[in-house]
Amino acid sequence: MNIKQIETFVRIVELGSFQAAASVLCASPSTVSARIKELERHLGTELFDRSFHRAQPTARGQAFYEHARRLVEFTSALARDMRAPQAMTGLLRLGVVGVVANTWLPRLVAALRNTCPGVTLRIDANLTRLLLERLGEGRLDLAIVAGEVADPALHGVPLGTDRFVWMSGPGGPQPPADGRALSPRELARHPILALTEDSHHHLIVKHWFRDGGVALAPATSCNSMNVLAELTSRGLGTSLLPRHAYRSELAAGRLVELPTTPDLPAVSFSLVHHRERVPPLADTVAALAQVASDLPSAVT
């Protein structure tokens, strides 16, 4: 005797027929019939009076139904409780791009700790391409990445967008006094600080300079956007940085936005997981990340 057999019996009694129960349980009528026969064999009694057109429980079947119904309700409630975030335990491997790690990740970690106290979090702060590779290899459960996710094997939940703009420091190049925008060729006269080729942004920046008639030749490259921002604020070059993420530094004058043309496209951020390996906490983390994220849903 098992819970599937008992649930099948309960559904037949409640719905009035083997056929209706089979439909609700997504099982074939022959499977439903076999479950009941095995249950009757185990109990040593007939549960249905088969002389009626409708599935009518026998007196013993009706008595068994009262116990069976409570058991099915209990197991359903138990399954719901065990799937609840508060009951989750184990390791969650979360990949995060640097700009998120340096801004609103602490809010997400705090929310996860409050919602899922039994879960241990392992964070991998890295570049988007590397995070997507590790997600595909099964080395990460979830990842917060930058840019559109083109892989059909991955599912993404949008978390907002940011506009990337060229920035300098107080001691670096300043916006032209006449208010005009700088071209790629003009910007290339100054030291360029750039993310490495593994970055989502590297190819975008490379094409931006190429379309402006000049090759990208970074004076310094690294894999940390926060390091680029710090070097830029010290007047060591210009770099492409997210406006919203560094709005405090811009407001304080530690960073200066340089008007450039043409504009670079806004960059979207999303929480992704593999469609065939959906972590139990995927929906919970997605909901918490959407609340924790301070990224605007659209930028101009």
C-alpha positions in Angstrom: 0.0 0.0 0.0 1.4 3.4 -1.0 0.2 7.0 -1.0 -0.5 7.0 -4.8 -2.9 4.1 -4.3 -4.6 5.8 -1.4 -4.9 9.2 -3.3 -6.3 7.4 -6.3 -9.0 5.8 -4.1 -9.9 9.2 -2.5 -10.2 10.8 -5.9 -12.4 8.1 -7.3 -14.8 8.4 -4.3 -14.9 12.2 -4.6 -15.2 12.4 -8.4 -17.6 9.4 -8.8 -15.7 7.5 -11.5 -12.5 5.8 -12.4 -12.3 7.8 -15.6 -12.7 11.2 -13.9 -10.0 10.3 -11.3 -7.6 9.1 -14.1 -8.1 12.5 -15.8 -7.3 14.5 -12.7 -4.4 12.3 -11.7 -3.0 12.4 -15.3 -3.0 8.6 -15.4 -4.5 6.0 -17.7 -7.8 4.3 -16.6 -5.9 1.0 -16.6 -3.3 2.4 -14.2 -6.0 3.7 -11.9 -7.8 0.3 -12.0 -4.5 -1.5 -11.2 -3.8 0.8 -8.2 -7.2 0.0 -6.7 -6.9 -3.7 -7.3 -3.5 -3.7 -5.6 -4.9 -1.6 -2.7 -7.9 -4.0 -2.3 -5.5 -7.0 -2.3 -3.4 -5.4 0.4 -6.4 -4.6 2.6 -8.1 -7.9 1.9 -11.4 -6.3 1.1 -13.3 -4.8 -1.8 -13.5 -1.0 -1.6 -16.1 -0.4 -4.4 -19.4 -2.1 -5.2 -19.0 -2.7 -8.9 -22.7 -3.4 -9.5 -23.4 0.3 -9.6 -22.8 2.5 -12.7 -21.2 5.1 -10.5 -18.1 4.2 -8.4 -19.9 3.5 -5.1 -17.7 2.6 -2.1 -18.7 -0.4 0.0 -19.3 0.0 3.7 -15.7 -0.9 4.4 -14.6 1.4 1.5 -16.6 4.3 3.1 -14.9 3.7 6.4 -11.5 3.5 4.8 -12.2 6.7 2.9 -12.5 8.8 6.1 -9.0 7.7 7.1 -7.6 7.9 3.6 -8.9 11.5 3.0 -7.1 12.7 6.2 -3.9 10.9 5.2 -3.9 12.5 1.7 -4.6 16.0 3.2 -1.7 15.4 5.7 0.8 14.3 3.1 -0.2 17.3 0.8 0.3 19.7 3.7 3.6 18.0 4.5 4.9 18.4 1.0 3.9 22.1 0.9 5.7 22.8 4.2 8.8 21.0 3.0 8.8 23.0 -0.2 8.5 26.3 1.7 11.6 28.4 1.7 11.8 28.4 5.5 12.2 24.6 5.4 14.9 24.6 2.8 18.4 23.5 3.7 21.6 22.9 1.8 24.0 24.8 -0.4 22.9 27.5 -3.0 25.7 28.4 -5.5 25.0 31.9 -6.7 27.0 33.7 -9.4 27.0 37.5 -9.4 28.5 40.1 -11.8 30.8 42.7 -10.1 28.5 45.7 -10.4 25.7 43.9 -8.5 28.2 42.5 -6.0 29.3 46.1 -5.2 25.8 47.6 -4.9 22.7 45.7 -3.9 24.0 42.2 -3.3 24.1 42.7 0.5 20.3 43.4 0.5 19.7 40.2 -1.4 21.9 38.2 1.0 20.1 39.6 4.0 16.7 38.8 2.5 17.8 35.3 1.7 19.1 34.8 5.2 15.8 35.9 6.7 13.6 33.9 4.3 15.7 30.7 4.1 17.8 30.5 7.3 18.7 26.9 6.7 20.4 27.6 3.3 24.1 28.1 3.0 25.1 30.6 0.3 28.2 30.3 -1.8 28.8 33.4 -4.0 30.9 33.6 -7.1 31.5 37.2 -8.1 32.8 37.2 -11.7 32.3 38.3 -15.3 29.1 37.4 -17.2 30.7 35.0 -19.7 32.4 33.0 -16.9 29.3 32.8 -14.9 27.2 31.6 -17.8 29.9 28.9 -18.5 29.8 27.7 -14.9 26.0 27.7 -15.0 26.0 25.5 -18.1 28.5 23.2 -16.6 26.4 22.8 -13.4 28.9 24.5 -11.2 26.4 27.2 -10.3 22.7 27.0 -9.5 21.8 30.6 -10.3 23.6 33.6 -11.7 22.9 37.4 -11.9 24.4 38.5 -15.2 24.6 41.5 -17.5 23.3 41.6 -21.1 20.7 39.6 -23.0 20.8 35.8 -22.4 20.7 34.2 -25.9 21.1 30.6 -24.8 17.7 28.9 -25.2 18.7 26.4 -22.5 18.7 29.2 -19.9 15.7 31.0 -18.4 16.1 34.6 -17.2 14.1 36.8 -14.9 14.6 40.6 -15.5 16.1 42.6 -12.7 16.4 46.0 -14.3 18.7 48.0 -16.6 21.5 50.5 -16.4 23.0 53.0 -18.9 26.8 52.7 -19.3 28.5 56.0 -19.9 32.1 57.2 -20.2 33.4 58.7 -16.9 36.6 60.5 -15.8 37.9 61.7 -12.5 38.4 65.3 -11.3 42.0 65.2 -12.5 41.2 63.6 -15.8 39.5 64.9 -19.0 36.5 67.1 -18.4 33.3 67.6 -20.5 33.9 70.2 -23.3 33.0 73.7 -22.3 30.8 74.2 -25.3 28.6 71.2 -24.2 29.3 69.1 -27.3 29.7 65.3 -27.1 33.1 63.6 -27.6 33.6 61.2 -30.4 35.4 57.8 -30.0 38.5 59.3 -31.7 38.6 62.2 -29.3 38.1 59.9 -26.3 40.9 57.6 -27.5 43.4 60.4 -27.0 43.2 59.8 -23.3 44.2 56.6 -21.4 41.3 54.1 -21.6 40.6 51.8 -18.7 38.7 48.7 -19.8 37.4 45.4 -18.6 39.1 42.3 -19.9 38.0 40.4 -23.0 36.0 38.0 -20.9 33.6 40.8 -20.1 30.2 41.3 -21.6 31.2 45.0 -22.3 34.5 44.4 -24.0 33.1 43.6 -27.4 30.6 46.5 -27.2 33.4 49.0 -26.4 35.6 47.5 -29.1 32.9 48.0 -31.7 32.1 51.5 -30.5 35.7 52.6 -31.1 35.9 50.7 -34.3 32.8 52.3 -35.7 34.3 55.7 -34.7 37.4 55.0 -36.9 39.8 54.1 -34.1 41.0 50.9 -32.5 40.5 50.1 -28.8 43.9 50.2 -27.1 43.3 50.1 -23.3 46.1 51.5 -21.2 44.9 49.3 -18.4 42.6 46.2 -18.3 41.2 44.3 -15.4 38.2 42.1 -14.5 36.8 44.3 -11.8 34.5 47.3 -12.5 35.0 48.6 -9.0 38.8 48.7 -9.6 38.2 50.6 -12.9 36.0 53.1 -11.1 38.6 53.6 -8.4 41.4 54.1 -11.0 39.1 56.5 -12.9 38.3 58.6 -9.8 42.1 59.0 -9.3 42.5 60.5 -12.7 44.3 57.6 -14.2 42.1 57.3 -17.3 38.5 57.1 -18.6 36.3 54.1 -18.3 32.8 52.9 -19.2 30.8 52.6 -16.0 27.1 52.1 -15.1 25.5 55.5 -14.4 23.0 54.3 -11.8 25.4 52.1 -9.9 27.9 55.0 -9.5 25.3 57.8 -9.0 26.7 58.6 -5.5 30.2 59.0 -6.9 28.9 61.2 -9.7 26.9 63.4 -7.3 29.9 63.8 -5.0 32.1 64.8 -7.9 34.5 61.8 -7.4 33.5 60.7 -11.0 32.5 62.9 -13.9 30.3 61.8 -16.8 31.7 62.6 -20.2 29.1 63.3 -23.0 29.9 61.0 -25.9 28.4 60.2 -29.3 27.0 57.8 -30.3 25.2 56.6 -27.2 25.9 53.1 -26.0 22.9 50.8 -25.5 21.4 50.3 -22.0 22.4 47.0 -20.4 19.9 44.7 -18.8 20.5 42.5 -15.8 18.8 39.2 -15.1 18.7 36.2 -12.8 19.2 33.0 -14.8 19.1 29.3 -14.3 19.3 26.2 -16.5 15.9 25.1 -17.7 16.7 21.5 -17.1 18.2 22.1 -13.6 15.8 24.4 -11.8 16.9 25.0 -8.2 14.1 24.5 -5.6 14.7 28.1 -4.5 14.7 29.7 -8.0 11.3 31.4 -7.7 12.1 32.6 -4.2 15.5 34.0 -5.1 14.0 35.7 -8.2 11.3 37.4 -6.1 13.8 38.6 -3.5 16.3 39.8 -6.1 13.6 41.9 -7.8 12.9 43.6 -4.5 16.6 44.0 -3.6 17.6 45.4 -6.9 17.6 49.2 -7.1 18.0 49.1 -10.9 15.4 51.0 -12.9 13.1 48.9 -15.1 13.9 51.2 -18.0 16.6 53.9 -18.7 16.8 56.8 -21.0 
